[in-house]
Amino acid sequence: MTQAQTQRPAGIGADAGGSRRAWLGLAVLLLPVLLVSMDVSVLFLALPTLSADLHPSATEQLWILDVYGFLIAGLLITMGNLGDRVGRRAILLVGAAVFGVGSVVAAFAPTAAVLIAARALMGIGGATLLPSSLALITSLFADARERATAIGVWTAFFAGGSAVGPIIGGLLLHHFWWGSVFLINVPVLLVLLVLGPILLPEQRSGLLGPLDLPSVGLSISGILPVIYAIKHAAAEGVDAEAIVVGVIGALILIVFVRRQKVLDEPLLDLSLFTRPQFRLAIGSSLTGMMSLAALGYLTSVYLQSVTGRDPLAAALLGIPMAVAVFVCSMSGARVSRLLGVRASFVVALLAAAVGNLMVLGVGVDGGIAWYLAGSTIAGVGYGVAFTLVSEVAVASVPPERAGSAVGISETSFELGNALGLALLGSLAALVFRSGGDYAGTLGETLAQYGADSPPADAARASFVDGMHVALAAGAAILVLMAVLTWSSADRGHDDAKTASRR
């Protein structure tokens, strides 16, 4: 990479990749990663107390959970490309400020509508943080082995954040009001804003032209309607609104893809998808996050509303899974060197599927041991798979295009999270509502009939049935992805190439 391609302060980069300053820079980069991933799941435990205060409808509850991930998914590719052009550190710091403002508004939101708007603002800020932080690792660490270690740490915090979010949320809710799960973001972001300009290099490409604004508009206006249509169809059934909105979004995305094929510098580099490992990585992250989001959300509701545990007790039960995700994210590179990338993906996906199926052992009156064992085994699979996704994304492109490639991989993560809540969460809700004359959610039903009434007991049983169906569907998706991965062509050749690069 030439000097024209990358701008960075003296002392950081190729000659100081393993220096103390580089590792301190990585520590700073981990702050936004942890917050963004944690804020996906931190509301799982806060939702019952939040609902009692703000009284959101069932639809508003879904939007409170979904809008954050939807906007991140819609903007990640754009923000990754923007960082490649205007500077990844600059985008990172601006995004941190936006994320902080959204967190403050969310913490003190007086209504569900204001909370939804604040979560949307946090999503816009969060979309700048993930691709910029991972892409900056390429300038902090020039040595391939050190860079792989740094990516493993980054992935551990990203994947672990989703698992640890409910735990931190439970601890905060035990002592403070629900807004504290947002307000805790502010001091962490202040540390980033102060230390980021000191420890992080500015990096931008001098070879890329201006961002193609029509592509930006097409990508956002295509992704969001498709997601909305899927969400609406899953929650309300396939009706005219779902069909019309979905078709409009699909047509816009077709125009977007056609435009990318003729641009010299496309917003979405379609050539990446001709690489077998990149396709496997995107498919694994999408299906993995779908099942993980459903597992985290449904079991959080189960532990509180079905078993009667308070937020702190429910959070403590999530510690084994969080530890498994974190530890195995750190060891993903070693697993891939031992088994090969494709075999590692297969083993990781199957482990996650087995874990989800083991959670089916829980019931209204017991089975917590099944939850602990199943979620821990699933965490092992998620940790290994997500590390491999990050490594493949960074290794797929030249350093000057790292932001755009990371944007694609992180879009699959966030899109998977949003689809997991929308599709698998709505599937669980559909089974729940079919079990009787219940309100839109289990919490509303318990409030309506009283927690100790016979209808409430029946509602709990119906919720468990819905959770079982959704988790089984998530496991089936993981198994299907594992089969597709194993049966893909040129397996040995592709793995050999990866092994030689490492």
N, C-alpha and C positions, 0 to 999 in steps of 0.2 A: 504494500500500500504506500503511495507516495505522500509527500508532505502536503500536497494540494488536496489530497483526499480527506485527511484527518487533521484536526486542530486540537492540540492538547497542551497543557502546561508542562514545562520542563520538569523532569524528575518522575513523571508518572507515565507508565506505558511499558514499552518493550524492555527498557533497561531497568525498570523497577517493578516488574510484574509481581515478584515475590516479596517485595519490601514490606516493611511494617505499614507504610502509608497506603499501599495497595489493599492490604487486608483491612485496614481501618476504613478505607473507602467502601469495601464490600460490606462491612458492618453497617455503614450508613445506608447502603442500597437495600439492605434487608428490612429496614424500617417500613418503607412504603409497601414492600411486598407482603409483609406480615399483616399490615392494616387492610390492604385491599382484599386479600384472601379471607381474612378473619371477618370482615364486614359482610361477606356473603352468607356466613352461617351464624353470626353473632345474634341475629334476631330470632333464631329458632327457639331459644329458651325465653327470650324477652317477649315473644308474641302474646302469650296468655296475659301477662300483667299489662302490657301495652294495650291489648284489646279491652281490658276492663276499664282503662282510663279514657281511651279515645273512641271506643265503640265503633270500630270500622266494620263495614259490611264484609261478607265473604269475598266479594270481588275486590274491595279495597285491601283486604288482607293479602290477597295474592299479588296485587300491584306493589304493596309495600315490600314484599319479598322479591318480586320479579324485576321491577323497573331498574334497579341498580345493575343487575347482571345483564339485562337487555341492552342498556345504553353502553355498558363496557363492551359487550359483544359487537355492537354496531359501530363503535368508534375505534377499536383497537388497531385495525389495519390502517386507518387514516392517521392516527396518532403515531404509529410506528414509522410510517413514511414521512410524516412531518418532522419527527425527531431526526431522521436521517438527513434532512435538509437544513433545518434551522438550528439544530443543536440538541443533543439528547439531554444534556444537563439542564439547559434552559427549559425544555418541555417538562422535565421531571420536576423542577422547582415551581413552575407555574401550576402544574397539575396538583402539587402538594398544597398550594395555597387554596385552590378551588375546592379540593377535598376537605380541607380544614373548615372553610366557610360552610360547606354543606353539612359537615358534622355538627357544628354549633347550631345551625337552624334545625336539624333533625332532633337534637337533644332537647330543645325547648318547643317543639312543634305543638301547637294547641289543638290541631285537628288532624284527622287522617290525611286529608288532602294536602296540607302543608308538609306532612311527613313524607308523602309520596314525592312531592316536588323536591324536597331536600335530598331524598335518596337518589333522585335523578341527577341532581347537581353533583353528588358524590360519585355517581357513575361516570359523569363526564370527566371529573378529575382523575378518577381511578384508571380510566382508559389511557391516560398519558404516563402513568407510573410504571405499569408492568413492562411494556416493550422497551422503554428507555432504560430501566434499571438492569434488565438482563443484557441488553445490547452494550451497555457501558462496561460490562465485564470483559468484553473483547479488547478494550483499550487498557484496562487495569492489569490484565494478566496476558502476557505474550506467550509464556510457556504453556504448551498444550496440556500437560499433566496438571499444572496448577490451575489452569482455566477449567479443566474438567472437575477438579475438586471444588472450585468456587461455584460452578454451576450446580453441583450436587448440594452445596450448602444453600444456594438460592432456592432450589427446588424444594428442599426440605422445609424451608420457611414458607414457601408458597403453598405446598401441599399440607404442611402441618398447620398452617393458619386456619384452613377450613375446618380441621379437626379440633383445634384448640379454641376456636371462636366460641362455641357453646360453653366451654369450661370457664373462660374468662368472663363471659356473659353471666354465668351462674354465680361466680364469686362477686361480681359487681351488684347483681340483683339481690344478693343476700344482704347487702349493706346499704344500697342506694336505690334510687328510682330508675325506671327503665331508660331514661335519657342518658344515664352514665355510660351505657355501652357505646354511645356515639362520642360523648365528651372526652373519653379517654384518648381519642385520636389526636386531640389538639396538642398536648405537650410532646407527643412523639413526633408530630409533623414539625413542630418548632425546632426540635433538634436537627431534623433533616434540613430545614431552611437555613439554619445557622452553619452547620458543618458541611453541607453539600458543596457550596462554592469553594471551600478550602480544600477538601479531600478528593473531589470528583473532577476528572478531566472533562473539558468540553470537547465533544466529538461530533463532527458533521461531515458530510460528503461534499467535496468540491466538484464532483463530476455529475451529480444528478441535477436535472433541470427542475423548474417549478412544479409544484404539486398540481395534478390535473383535477381542477375543481369539479368539472362535470362528473368525474368518476367518484369523487367524494360524495356528492349529492346522490348519485345513483346507488352507491353501496348502502348508505344509511336508509334511504327511502325504500330500498328493496328488502333489507334484512328485517327492519322493524315490523312491516305489515305481515311478513311471513310468520314471524314469531307470534304476533298477536293472533293471527288466524289459527295457528296450532293451539295456542292457549285457550282461545274462545271455543274451538271445537271440542277440546278435551273437557272443558268445564261445562259447557252448555249443550254440546251435541253439534253435529254438522248441520248448519243452517245456511240460509242465503248470505248472511253477513260473513260467516267464516269462509265460504266459497269465494265470494266477490273480493274480499280483502286479500285472501291467499293468492288468488289468480293475479291480482294487480301487483303484489309483491314479487311473485315469481316472474312475471313479464319484465318488471324493472330489473331484476337480477340477470335475466337473459340479456337484456340490452347492456348491462354493466359488463358481463363476461365478454360479449362481442367487442365492446370498446377496448377491453384490456388486450385482446388479441392483435389489435392494429396499432397500439401505442408503442413507441420506442421505450418509454419508461412508464410501465403500467403501475397502477396503484396496487394491484394484485398480480404478482408474478406467477402466472399459470404454469410456467415451466417447472416450478418446484414440484407440482403434482405428478410430473412424469417420473420422479424419483421414487422407487418403491418404498424406501424407508420413510420418506417424508409422508407418503400416504398412510402408512401404518401408524406413524406417530399421531397424525391428525385424527384418524379413526379411533385410536386408543384413548386419546385425551377426551374426545367427544363422548364416547360411551362410558369411560371411566367416571367422568364428572357427572354424567346423567345419573348413574347409579349411586354415586357418593352423595349427591345433593338429596336424592330421595331418602337414602338411608339416614342421613343426618337429621333432616327435617322431621320425618315420620317417627323416628325413635325418640327424638326430643319431646314431641307431643305425647308419645306413648308413656315415657317415663314420668311426665308430670300429670297429664290429665287422666291416664288410665291407672297407673300404679299409685298416684297420689303423692309422689315425691316433690319436694320443693326444688327451686332452680339449682341451688347449690348441690344437693344430693344427686340430682340428675346429671349435673356437670361432672361430678367426681367419677361417675360411672363411665364417662367418655375418655378418661385419662389413658387407659390401655391402648385404645385405638390411636389417640394422638401420638403417643410414644412410638407405636409401630410405624405410623406414617413417617414421622420425623427420622427415625433411625434408618429405615429402609430407603428413604430418599437419599441419604448420605452414601449408601452402599450400592446404588443402582449401577454406577460405572463398573464396579468390580464384577457384578453379576453379568453384565453384558460382555465383559472381556472373557468370562468363563464359559458362557453359554452361546454367545452371539446375540446380536440385537433382536432378531426375529424370535428366536426361542425364548429370550428373556421377556419379550412382550407377551408371548403365549402363556408362559408360566405365571406372570404377574396378573394377567386378565383372568385366568382360571382361579387363581388364589382369591381374587376379589369376588368372583362369582360364588365360590364355595363359602366364603364368609357371609355374603348376603343370604345364601340359602340356610345357613346355620341359624341366622336370626329368626327364621320362621319357627323356631322352637319356642319363642316367647308366647305367652298367653295372657289373658286378663288377670289370672291369679298367680302367675309365676313364670319361671323360665329365664330369669335374669342372667343365669350362668350361660345360657345359649347366646344372649346378647353380648356378653363380655367376650366370650370365645370367638363368636362370629365376627364381631366388629374388629377385633384385633387381627384376625387372619385376613380380613378384607383390607385393613390398613397396611399390611405387608405388601399385598398386591398393588394397591394404589401408590404407595411410596416408590416402588421400583419402576412402575410404568411411567409415572409423571417425571421422574428424573431422566428417563430415556427420551421422552418427548422433548424436553428442554435441550438436551445434548444434540439431538438430530436437528432441531431448528437452528441452533447456532452454527453447526457444522455444514449446513446446506448451502450457504451463500458466502460471497466475499464480505469482509468486515463492513464495507460501506453500505451494504444492504441488510445488515443484521437486524436493524429495527423493523423493517417491513416483514422479514421472515418470522421474527419473534411475534410480531403483531398477528400473523396468521395463526401461529400455534396457540397464542393466548386467547385469540378469538374462539378457537375450538374449545378451550377450557371454559370460558365464560358462557358460550352458547350451550355447551353441555350442561352446565349448572342451571341455566335458565330453563332449558328444555326438561331437565330432570324434575324441577319444581312444577313446571307447567303440565307436562305429560304424565309422569309417574305420580306426582302429587295429586293431579286431577283424577287419575285413575283410582287412587285410593279414596278420594272424596266421592267418586261415583259409586263405588261399592258400598261405602259407608251410608250414603243417602238411600241406596236401594234396600237397606236393611230395615227401614221403618220410616215413620213420619218425623224426621229429625230436621233440625235447623241446618244452616249451611256448613257449620263446623261443629266439632265435638265440644269445644268450649262453649259455644252458644247453646248447644243442646243441654249441657250440664247446668248452665245458668237458668235455662228455661224450666227444667223439670226438678232441679235440686240434685245435688251430688249423690245423695243416698237413696234415691227413688228407683223403683224397678225400671222405668224407662231409661234412666241414666245408666243402669247396669247393662241394659240391652244395647244402648248406644256405644258403650265401651267395647262390648263384644263385636259390634259391627265395625267399629274403627279398626280393631285388631285384624278382622277379616280383610278390610281394605288395605291395611299395611302389608299383610302377607302377600296379597295379589301384586301390589306394586313392587315389592322387593323381589318377588319371583320373576316379574317382568324385567327388572333391572339385571338380575343374574342371567336371564336368557339373552339379553343384549350383549353382555360381556362374553358369554360363551360363543355367540355368533361371531363376534369380532375376533375371538381367539381362533376359531375355525378358519375364518377368512385370512388371518395372518399366516397360519401354518400352511395353508394351501396355496399361497401366492407363489408366483413363478420366480425363478432365479434365486431361491432362498440361499443356497450355499455361496453363490458368487457374491451376492450382496453382503452377506455377513463377513466374507473374507475381505472385502474392500474396507469395511468398517474396522475390522481388527487391524488391518495394515496401517490405517490412518492413526490408530492409537498406539 
